[in-house]
Amino acid sequence: MAAIQSPGLYLPSIKNNLFMITGTIKVLLTVLLITTSQYAYSQLGGPLNTVDLNTTYVPASGYLHSKDRTQGNLKTTQQTTNLGYSFLISSKSDSLSGKSSSWTGIISGGYSRLINKNDNNTLIPDKLLSSDLGVLYYHSINAKWSLVSFFSAGINSDLEKITSHDLFLNGAFLFIRTYSPHFSIGFGGAIYNAINMPILLPGILLKWDSPGKFKINVDLPSELSVAYDVSKKRELKLALRPKNIFYDVENNLDPKKTLLNYWELPVGLENKWKRKRWDFMLSAGVMRLRSFQFGERGIKNIYQSPPAHMMSANFFVNAGISYRIKK
């Protein structure tokens, strides 16, 4: 496997530094992303009873060999479609104490089609499916503290062979401190079973935004962005949306390493048009990092860092629509 950089962008002298930087970023973001559904996080404080549909296209990109980082002929085109729906199950509030609680249902899924060319021995799957069916519970403890808990189950697979290993379970609980309508931070724990047994890791949530027409939004772990309201019906946004998903895959070259850890770091300019019941978005930018890391399951392998198969940076385009269903 190999990578072909865009003309003028590939500098061998800084190649090792680039791998160190991207590796550090992946470790830091793993603390935030590894354990729970990113779509569930994004629904905290967001609109309910809403269907989100978007598709992303990345043209033919090359690879860097996982062992010696040399370039070769393999190229891959990637197209990903994501669908999500969140809906309110029940809610109640006490006017005397000011406390409230709610149950929210979340359904999400993604399908990636990868067209690999010029290499018959590639580890990269031709297709990847991810899915989540979950419930989120919110309970206000007092005026400043609240508790959020979440559980989901889904199939994450290359669809070559569906077994119990393709079932991924996630759970989390977070205590959230709200300092103002624009700033809150949460901490707690999260459980996942990607290594064939439940493991508890720390969970972190940070939400901050600035009011006004020019807005800065920090919504970890799902988004870092700067936005400007061109009008009441149009918004421009520069956004970083990190993504990390575990899959169970068939590995013919190394059958023990069937746990695929997929990463991507897209940075793009988004143009959103807002209407009463729907929003339409077009965006384009740079897919700076896409990494396929194959590892073994089991508690003894949790801290191992197997070589990553890196796709070269390339541009991407995205189109999406959100529709708010009538209650």
C-alpha positions, 0 to 999 in steps of 0.5 A: 500500500502506498500514498501519492501526495498532491504535487508540491505537498509531499516533503520527505524531510518532514514526513516523520514529524507529520506521523508524530503529530498526527499520532499525538492528535489521535491519542488525545482525541481517543480519550474523547471519542473512543467510547461513545456515539458521536451522534449521541453527543451531538444531540445534547441540546440539539433539535429533536425529532430531526432526520439528518442525511449527508454524503461525503465524497473523497476522490482517488487518494494514495497510501503510505506503506505502514512499515517503511512509509514509501509510496506506491500505486494503490489509490482509493476513492471513498464515498460515505453516506450518513443517516441519523434520527433523534426523537423524544421518548418522554419528558417530565418537569417539576415546576416547584423544584425546577428539576426535569428529566427526559428520555431520547431515542437515537438511530444513526448509521453510516455506509462507506464505499471504498474503490481500491485500485492498482493493488491486489493485496490491500488491507483496506475493505471495499465497504464499511457499515456502522450503526447505532441504536441507543437511548439517552437519559437526561436528569437535572440535579439542581440549577447548575448540575445535571446527569446524562447517561447513554447506552447504544448497540450497533453493527460495525462491519465490513459485511464480509461475515457477520458474527457476534464480534461485529456487535459493538456496545457503548455506554456512558455517564457524565456529570455536567456542570453548566456555568452559563447558557453558552458554556458547560463541561462534563466528566464521567466514565464510559464503557465499550466492548471493542476488545471483546470484554467491557472496559471502563475509560474516562468520558469528557464533554465540553460545550462552549459557544459565543453569542452574536452573528460571529460565533465560535463553537467548541463542542467536544468531541464532535466539533470545533468551528467558527461560524458567521450568520450571513442572514437569518436564513444563511450561515457560513462555518469553518469546521473541524469534525473528527471521527473515530469508529471501530469495525470488525473486519476480515483480515486475510493477510493477518487473521488475528488482527480483525479490529479496525480503528478508523480515523478521519480529520476533515476541515471544511467550509460549510454553507448552510441555508435555513428554512422553517422545517429543513436545513440544506448544507454544502461544504468542501475542504481538506481531509487531512487525516484518514487512518486504518489501524488493524489490531488484535482484540483482548485486554493485553492488546489495549495499549498496543499501537499497531502500524497505521495505513495512512491515506494521503491528504485530499479534498472532499465535498459534502452535501446534507439535509436536515428535516424537522418532522412535525410533532 
